[in-house]
Structures are given as C-alpha cells and as structure tokens.
Amino acid sequence: MFGKVDWLAHRLPVEGERAEAPTAGRVARDDVVRCGPRDRAADVLVQIERSIYPFALVTAGDGLVLGRVRASALQPAPPDAAVGDIMELDPSTTRPHRAAGDVAKRLADRNLRWAIVTTPEGRLLGIASRQDLERLADQAG
C-alpha cells in the first residue's frame, strides 16, 4: 500500500488543486545514456559523445541506478576497462514529486546542471536540467 509521498514519487495519477504542481518529474527527460557495469569504457564513451549529457548512468537490468560515469573519467581509461571499475557509486538523486524550484535551487547552490530523477527504490526515471526546472518554477510563479 502506497502513502501519499510514495504515490507522488512513482508518478501515479493525482487529482485536485496541486495536480499540476511544478515538479522535477514534469521536466525529467529519458534520454540519458544508460549502461551496465560490465560495458566497455570505449563503447560507453562513444555513446556519451553523441549525447547532450557529459556522463552516462550505470544501471542494473531493472533500472536501479548503480552509479554515474563521466566522459572525463572514461577518456584516459583502457578501452576494454569495465565501466563498473570507473564509475562513481551512488550519485545524488531526487524524487519526481519534489518542487521544481527547490531542486533548481539545490542544483544552483552546488553549481550543478542536472538532477537524476528516480523512484524511492532508486530506479531511473530521467534527468531534469536546472534550466528546465527554473523555467517551470518561473512559469508557475
């Protein structure tokens, strides 16, 4: 049985006055490069270079976020190195029901451009850019 926060965090349908609230989940995009921990560094680097993001997210088969690997960490790595040996473990994430303005402020305070949006269990939903979060918060505001 879900509580209210779990319901919102799983992006299930809501009704009422706040149903259209500006949240991180509303601007999360599902176009980030995903890879597994055993994928080759060279292969993942090629995918990142074609992406708008300077990183890939390392996920398990069920979408659970295991880590993040930056292009800058892959460039000096041996081409056959496993991404799991290079990735940063447990990157910071946010939930889709979080207020867009709050997430944008947190990113700005840390001089970051992207928020990784996941379910409470840590399954990847997408990436929200600080720019999109700020725009959404301003429109609501």
Rosetta blueprint (number, residue, H / E / L):
1 M L
2 F L
3 G L
4 K H
5 V H
6 D H
7 W H
8 L H
9 A H
10 H L
11 R L
12 L L
13 P L
14 V L
15 E L
16 G L
17 E L
18 R L
19 A L
20 E L
21 A L
22 P L
23 T E
24 A H
25 G H
26 R H
27 V H
28 A L
29 R E
30 D L
31 D L
32 V L
33 V E
34 R E
35 C E
36 G L
37 P L
38 R L
39 D L
40 R E
41 A H
42 A H
43 D H
44 V H
45 L H
46 V H
47 Q H
48 I H
49 E H
50 R L
51 S L
52 I L
53 Y L
54 P L
55 F E
56 A E
57 L E
58 V E
59 T E
60 A L
61 G L
62 D L
63 G L
64 L E
65 V E
66 L E
67 G E
68 R E
69 V E
70 R E
71 A H
72 S H
73 A H
74 L H
75 Q L
76 P L
77 A L
78 P L
79 P L
80 D L
81 A L
82 A E
83 V H
84 G H
85 D H
86 I L
87 M L
88 E E
89 L E
90 D L
91 P L
92 S L
93 T E
94 T E
95 R L
96 P L
97 H L
98 R L
99 A E
100 A H
101 G H
102 D H
103 V H
104 A H
105 K H
106 R H
107 L H
108 A H
109 D H
110 R L
111 N L
112 L L
113 R L
114 W E
115 A E
116 I E
117 V E
118 T E
119 T L
120 P L
121 E L
122 G L
123 R E
124 L E
125 L E
126 G E
127 I E
128 A E
129 S E
130 R H
131 Q H
132 D H
133 L H
134 E H
135 R H
136 L H
137 A H
138 D H
139 Q H
140 A H
141 G L
